[in-house]
Amino acid sequence: MNKKYLYVLSAGHFSCDINTGALPGLLPFFVTLYGMDYKLAAGLMFASSFLSSIIQPLIGYISDKKSYAYLMPLGILLSGLSLGSVAFIHDYTLIFVAVTLMGIGNAIFHPEAARMVNGLSEGNKALSMSIFSTGGSAGFCIGPILGASLATIWGMNSLIFFGGFCIIMSSLIAFLMPKMRRMVKHIAKKQANDEADNKENDWNAFSRLTVFVIVRAALYTSLTTFLPLYCVNILNQSEAVGSVTITVLAMVGIFTNWMGGYAADKWGNSFVLRIGMLVMGLAL
């Protein structure tokens, strides 16, 4: 594996998902400072995903036909600048638009980045994807506490930090992208004589897995949306404490991501999926 480039892509994943991760931690501040109710706060979470959930598979379909690697730095840049722009706007509609653009930036980053990770894996696809996924999990872990800390200490204007950070990371990805593409082509040539995989797509199984993913995502998004608000308005904790709960949730996710990978290799994917959903349901 080309771990150097995999870690770079993982860092890019981090810089993209830190913006999405920061949003739930900022909801208590929107409620307190801008007078939003629960419906409006939940609307911002909807804004971050409703268009991206349509655009991301479309970009993935296009990327399967032809690589558009420049979408990686573009996605990081759009995601960070969109959240950073919230520092200067207070109108709900404009904030909704900015968060929507943040979700679109996140959506156009992931398919092309996953394609690049696959090309760099040299047969170690599971471990390569774990390295890449850890960056995203870390973004969701650090995002809430970072956003809450910035808003608490320096006010909402400090959210411009996310824009500046993503400018740096997108520039790094853009600078290294030609080298990564050459490496992918080199690996592809070495693997050209490998036996072709002629297995057909199992759309029945894929459809069932998709339903599972949607249910899991709905539960997780609901939890990350309302858990900070619950801590603030019901448990009478500060906005910062509410945001920390999302960080703890994401931090546990980083470790269980690795645990789930090892368990799936040992006992099978279906077993781990069933156990994971059962444990999450009981905990909720």
ROGUPA-499670 format. One record per atom (N, C-alpha, C): x, y, z. Coordinates in steps of 0.1 Angstrom, whole numbers, plus 5000, padded with zeros to 4 digits. Layout:
! ROGUPA-499670
XYZ;...
END
This chain:
! ROGUPA-499670
500849885000;500050005000;500950135000;500350234994;501050364994;500550445006;500950415018;500350475030;500550625030;501550675025;501750825025;500650895019;500250845007;499150915000;497750875006;497650755012;496450715019;496250805031;497350845038;497150935050;496851075045;497351115034;496951245028;495451245025;494951145019;493551135016;492751125029;493251055039;492551055051;492451195058;493551265056;493551405061;492551495054;492451475041;491451545033;490051505037;489851375040;488551335045;488251405058;489251415067;489151485080;488651625077;489351695068;489151835066;487751865060;487251765053;485851775047;484851745057;484951635065;483951595074;483951675087;485051745090;485051825102;483951935102;483651985089;482652085088;481252025091;480951905085;479651845087;479551805102;480751765108;480751725122;480451845131;480951965127;480752075136;479352125137;478552095126;477152155126;476352115138;476251985141;475351945153;475852015166;477152035167;477652105179;477352255179;477052315168;476652455167;475152475168;474352375167;472952395168;472452465181;473052425193;472552495205;472952645204;473952685197;474352825196;473352895187;472952825176;471852885167;470552905175;470252805183;468952825191;469052935201;470252945208;470353045218;470553185213;471453195203;471853325198;470853385187;470353295179;469553335168;468053315170;467653255181;466253235185;465553125176;466353035171;465752925163;465052825172;463952765167;463352655175;463852525170;463352415175;463852285172;463652245157;462452295152;462152265138;463152335129;463552455131;464452525123;465852465125;466252435137;467552365139;467652235132;466552155133;466552025125;466652055110;466052165106;466052195092;467452215086;468352265095;469752285091;470452155089;470152055097;470651915095;470151855082;468851885079;468251845066;468951915055;469252045056;469952115045;471352055042;471952005052;473351945050;473351815043;472151755041;472151625035;471151605024;470151685023;469051655013;469551654999;470351754995;470851754981;472051664980;472951664990;474151574989;473751434987;472651384993;472351244992;471851214978;471551314970;471151284956;472451304947;473251404950;474351434942;475451334944;475651284956;476851194958;476751064950;475650994949;475550874940;475650914925;475251034922;475351074908;476851094904;477551164913;478951184911;479751044911;479250954920;479850824920;479650754907;478450764901;478150694888;479050754877;479250894877;480050954867;481550914869;481950914882;483350874885;483750734880;482750644880;482950514875;483250514860;482750604853;482950614839;484250684836;484550794843;485750874840;486150944853;487350944856;487851014869;487951164867;487351234877;487451374878;488151414892;489451384892;490151394905;490051534911;489851644903;489851774908;488651804917;487651704917;486551724926;486951704940;488051634943;488451624957;488851754964;489751834958;490051964965;488852064963;488152054953;486952134951;485952114962;485651984965;484751944975;485151994989;486451984992;486952025005;486852185006;487152244996;487152394995;485652444997;484752384989;483352434990;482752405004;483052285010;482552255023;483052355034;484352385034;484852475044;484452615042;484452665030;484052805028;482652825031;481752725028;480352735031;480052755046;480752665054;480552675068;481152805073;482352835068;482952965072;482153085069;481353085059;480553195055;479453225066;479053125074;478053135084;478553245094;479853265095;480353365104;479853505101;479453525089;479053665084;477553675081;476753575083;475353585080;474553545092;473353605093;472453575104;471053545100;470753565087;469453525082;469353375080;468253315085;468053175085;468153115070;467453185061;467453135047;468953125042;469753235044;471053235039;471953125046;471653105059;472453005066;472052865061;470752845057;470252725051;470952695038;471052805030;471752785017;473252755019;473852815029;475352795031;475552645036;474652595045;474752465050;474552365038;473552395029;473352305018;474552295009;475252415007;476452404998;477552325005;477552335019;478552255026;478352105024;477052065024;476751925021;477051885007;476851974998;477251944984;478751924982;479552014989;480952004989;481351864994;480751825005;481051695011;480751585002;479651594994;479151494985;480051474973;480651584968;481451564956;482851524959;483251534972;484551484976;484651334977;483651274983;483751134987;483851034976;483051034965;483150934955;484550924948;485051044945;486351044938;487551014948;487351054960;488351014970;488350864973;487150804973;487050654975;487650584963;487450634951;488050584939;489550584940;490150694945;491550714946;492150614956;491450594968;491850504978;491850364972;490850324965;490750194959;491950174950;492350274942;493450264932;494750254939;494950304951;496150304958;496350184968;495250104969;495249994979;496149884976;496449844964;497249734960;496849604967;495549574967;495049454973;494649464987;495149564995;494749575009;493549675010;492449645004;491349735002;490749765016;490549665024;489849685037;490649775046;491949755047;492749835056;492949975050;493049985037;493150115031;491850195033;490650135032;489450205035;489350245049;489850155058;489850195072;490650315075;491850325069;492650445071;491950565066;491350555055;490550665049;489350705058;488650605062;487450625070;487750685084;488950655089;489350705102;489450855102;489850915090;489951055089;488651125090;487651065083;486251115084;485651105098;485950995105;485450975119;486051075128;487351105126;488051205134;487451345132;487051365119;486451495117;485151515124;484351405124;483051405132;483351415147;484451365151;484851365165;485251505170;486151565162;486751695166;485851805162;485051795152;484251905147;483351965157;482451885164;481551945174;482252025185;483351965191;483952035202;484752155197;485352145185;486052265179;485052375176;483952345169;482952445166;482452515179;482152435189;481552485201;482652575208;483852525208;484952605215;485152735208;485252735195;485352865188;484252955190;482952905190;481852995192;481753045206;482152965216;482153005230;483153105233;484353095228;485453185232;485453305224;485253295210;485453405202;484153445194;483053375197;481853405190;481653345177;480553355170;480253295158;481153335146;481653455148;482553505137;483853425135;484153345146;485353265145;485153145136;483953115131;483753005123;484553015109;485053135107;485853155095;487053065095;487453015107;488552925108;488352805099;487152755098;486852635089;487152665075;486852785070;487152815057;488652825054;489452885063;490852895062;491552755062;491052675071;491652535073;491452455060;490252465054;490052395042;490752445029;491052575029;491852635019;493252565019;493752555030;495152495032;495052345027;494052275032;494052125029;493652105015;492752185009;492452164995;493652194986;494452294990;495652324982;496652204983;496852144995;497752034996;497251914987;495951884987;495451774979;495651804964;495451924960;495651964946;497051954942;497951994951;499451984948;499851844946;499351754955;499851614954;499051524945;497951574939;497051494931;497751444919;498551514911;499251454900;500051334903;500751344915;501651234919;500751114923;499651134929;498751024933;498150954921;497751034911;497250984898;498250894891;499450944891;500550864884;500750734892;500650734905;500850614913;499650514910;498450564909;497350484906;497450414893;497950484883;498150434869;499250324870;500350344878;501350254879;500850124885;500050134896;499550014902;498549934893;497750014885;496849954876;497549874865;498749914861;499449844851;500049714857;500449714870;500949594876;499849494878;498649534880;497549444882;496749414870;497249454858;496549434845;496449294842;497349204847;497249064843;496548984853;496049044864;495248974874;493948914867;493448814873;492248754868;491048854869;490348864859;489248964859;488048914868;487449004874;486248974883;485048984875;484448874871;483248874863;481948854870;481948874883;480748854891;479748964888;478448924887;477449014884;477049094897;476449214895;475949284907;474749214913;474749204926;473649144933;472749254938;471749304930;470949424933;469949394944;469549264946;468649234957;469349254970;470549194972;471249214984;471649364986;472049424975;472449574976;471249654981;470049624976;468849694980;468549684995;468749555000;468449535014;469549605023;470749605018;471849675025;471549825025;471049875014;470750025013;469650065024;468649975025;467550005035;468150005049;469049915052;469749905065;470550035067;471250085057;472150205058;471250325061;470050335054;469150445055;468650455069;468250335075;467650335088;468750375098;469950325097;471050355106;471350505105;471450555093;471750695091;470650785097;469450755096;468350835101;468450835117;468750725123;468850715137;470050795142;471150785135;472350855139;472251005137;471651045126;471451195124;470451255134;469451175137;468451225147;469151245161;470051145164;470751155177;471751275177;472451295166;473451405166;472751535166;471551545160;470851665159;470251705173;469651615180;468851655192;469551625205;470551545205;471251515218;471851645224;472551725216;473051855222;471951945227;470851955220;469752035224;469051975237;469051845237;468451785249;469351815262;470651805260;471551835271;471351985276;471152075267;471052215270;469752255276;468652205269;467352255273;466552165283;466952035284;466351945294;467251925306;468551895303;469451865314;470151995319;469852105313;470352235318;471852245318;472552185308;473952195306;474252315296;475552345296;475952455287;476052405272;476052495263;476152465249;477452375246;478552415253;479752345251;479652195255;478952175267;478752035272;477951955262;476852025257;476051955247;476851915235;477751995230;478551965219;479551855222;480051845234;480951745238;480351605236;479051595239;478451465238;478551405223;478551495213;478651445200;480151405197;481051475203;482451435202;482651295208;482151275220;482251145227;481651035218;480451065212;479850965203;480750935191;481251035185;482151015174;483450945178;483950975189;485250915194;485050765196;483950725202;483650585203;483550515190;482950595180;482850545166;484150515160;485150585163;486550565157;487050425161;486950395174;487450265179;486550155175;485250165175;484350055171;484450035156;484850135148;485050115134;486150005132;487250025139;488249925138;487849785143;487149785155;486649665161;485749595151;484849665145;483849605136;484549545124;485649605119;486349545108;486949415112;487649405123;488249285128;487149175130;486049215136;484949125139;484349065126;484149155116;483549115104;484449015096;485849035097;486748935091;486648805098;486348805111;486248675119;484948605118;483848685120;482548625121;481548655110;481948745100;481148775089;480448905090;480248965078;479649095078;478249105083;477449005079;476049005083;475849005098;476648915104;476548905119;476849035126;477949105121;478349235127;477249335125;476649345113;475549435110;474349415120;473949285121;472849265130;473149295145;474349265150;474649295163;474749445165;475349515155;475449655156;474149725157;473149685149;471849745149;471149715162;471249585167;470649545180;471149635192;472449645192;473049725203;472649865203;472649925191;472250065189;470750085193;469849985189;468449995193;468249995208;468949895215;468849885229;469350015237;470450065231;471050185238;470150305236;469550315224;468650435222;467350415231;
END
